[in-house]
Amino acid sequence: MRRILALLLAGLLLLPPAVTLACGPFWPEAIFTFQSRPNDPIADYARGKLGIPQPSYARAYLFVAYRTLSGRPLSPEEQRIFLESWDPALAAPTGNAPLSEPNWIKAWADKRATLLGPEAGKKTPGWHDPYGIHRWRVSDGSSVGFYNCLPDAFHTAVSTLEKRTEQFGATSSAVRDWLAAQDLVFQNCADVFDPQAPKGPFIPPEAPSDAPPIIRADRAYQTAAAYFYAGEFSDAATRFAQIAKDSSSPWQKIAPLLVGRALLRQATVNTEFGKADPEALAKAEAQFLNVLADPGDAELHASAERLIAYVELRLHPEQRLRELAADLLKPDGTHLRQNLLDYTYLLDRITMLRQLAEGAENTGTQLGDRFQQLPSARFDEMTDWILTFQAVGRGALEHASSQWHQTSSLPWLVAALAKARAPDPGIPALLAEAARVRPDSPGFVLAAFHRFRLLAETGGLEEARAGLDELLARPQAELPRTALNLSQALRMKLARNLDEFLSHAPRVPAGVTYGGSERYAEPWATSESAKKLTPGAGLLDADAAQLLTRRMPLGILVRVAKAQELPARIRREVALASWARAVLLKNDRVSTELVPTLESLAPEMKPDLESFAEAKTNDAWSFAAAYALLHFPGAHLDIRAGVGRETPLDRIDSLGDNWWCAIGPEGDRSSWWLVNPVVAVRPDAPLGILYPTGQVDVPVFLNASQQAEAEAEWKGLLSVPTGPNALGSAVLGWAKQHPDDPRVPESLHRVVGATRYGCADKQSGEFSRAAFELLHKRYPTSDWTKKTKYWYGSQR
């Protein structure tokens, strides 16, 4: 199957890409350390409060990091310009790009409605955002998207319509014909996906011979524009050239620029993905240079200069990249936004195309293991640093270390620190230099974090602990939230005892997203999820959640559940999972010991827990536990990271997060929609720097006996069936022996429900049918029987 590639060509000014949102379901996901961008407020980062920049940051952020680390921070004016156009990838205005109708389309629709009536105020079809309407071209296995009709086209249409209305009258045939022609022009803006709809191009008819001269001139311009938007660029260029010769046309002055734009589109849109027509580009460049050379076209010179820069991006990308890098290092914010857009676009494009040429599958910001595929000697120092900081593998470390030894500069020091891993022989020299970075340096937190990480990796545990304690004791205003959380993660990894672990396991998220995208994450403090918790209360990140789930024995988990210094949300999470584990592992002592704690943290469970505690035999104990668990679909075996399940404990979660799934023989499972969240949450990037294998280490404070207990309990959990099956087995066994127990009909009903709403496997249908048949056969008049109309087959 051919690779389908999409490239949004950024109109005439390298405009940013469209807003795209993944399909649901959406649930809140806490972000403790952002992977692609700094945390909010972005203004702090722009002012030089870098924290711990990640290699996975979008390159616009790494530009800021390099400028700051190299002693050339953004000036207040540059910060203002930067922030005015800021979003997580420098690709949209401040805030989330609106999904509603942009004003430029509304202005056009409103103007039409004033002339033709409200029913005529139709919207221009097609996907659009504040930057334009998109059109797609599919050819030879590639899909190329570009901004076709830009806001200026609609502003011009509104302005022209106002002038013609004032000149001829709103009800005149001239205005009506002009308006009909303009509607046809805009029909070419986007693709028509309705197979029943007429296909373009939509070209206005010639103006009547008796029409006023200005209407005929407008029609010539409208026709050329229609060809342009329809993708017939050669015809458009010819028609614009004819207009440029017509001294009577009000469009004569702008026409030469539009000839160049048509040639530019011809060179970049009607070509194979990743390639441009150099001959058409050269013609476009010559056309723009002619505009620039004409003193009479002074008002078009700024546009011509920007378009020439765009051509240079295509004709001489690496040369232009170096020019842009040099401009971006100057303390002049005049063209900062456009230069940075062009720079990051070019850098993304050059690296992506080289990766494609190499057969690489990863076309994102990470360079993969092949650092040498981008020979740094061909780039300027800033670009070299950004690519090196983002790269992984031995080559990146060697290059960063070499550059540091040559320059003794802070940017290359932190790059080498970030790449180093024990037992690299160069670590002692890096540690010595990192210790000299002053606390008032913008690179202090970054250098300190990696210094302590490397100290820990090379045996300097006590020095690393003491340094981290000192760092974490600094005023929180000095540490961005993401840097604070990452430093706490490292300190938790080095915990000498359970108290130290509990001190650093809870962390306050930096943000929350409801669609899995950091781009649209909102600050945690103002989120709806945060409002449900005690202000400032921490949650568990993936490392702490995996450690509690996978490495801690029940005896330790009981102590964690009782730890009053922990937020109640975390204690309830631990107590609930530990009690369910103890029940399924038939650990009477722990399950009984946890009852008072769980009653205080989840008072809604108290009646069922009291019945459980009063059970006299093993069978009664097992059934009472199953009866209780069936009432609380929020019960699970894993300790959750982040926000976790927000559906009330006793309610069915509509997305299937009910009870638990079988962990499986590998001790890990992948599951999301209609399945409980993963048991073994992986501490991926940025935590991956601390846990490169994706698995947390055994805590040093667990003795051999406790480690053995944890492993034995984990092996026992591997054999525990999925929730509906485990609960169904316990209920069916009790129901057959104790048919008169008044709890049995309700339990059978709930078992059937669990096989529908819980994590079902190929055996679940058998439990569902057995519970259904026993309920209907033995208790035909029960209200629970009447509520149970179906049983459910296997879902896998």
Disulfide bonds with the S-S distance in Angstrom:
Cys149-Cys189 1.99
Cys661-Cys759 2.01
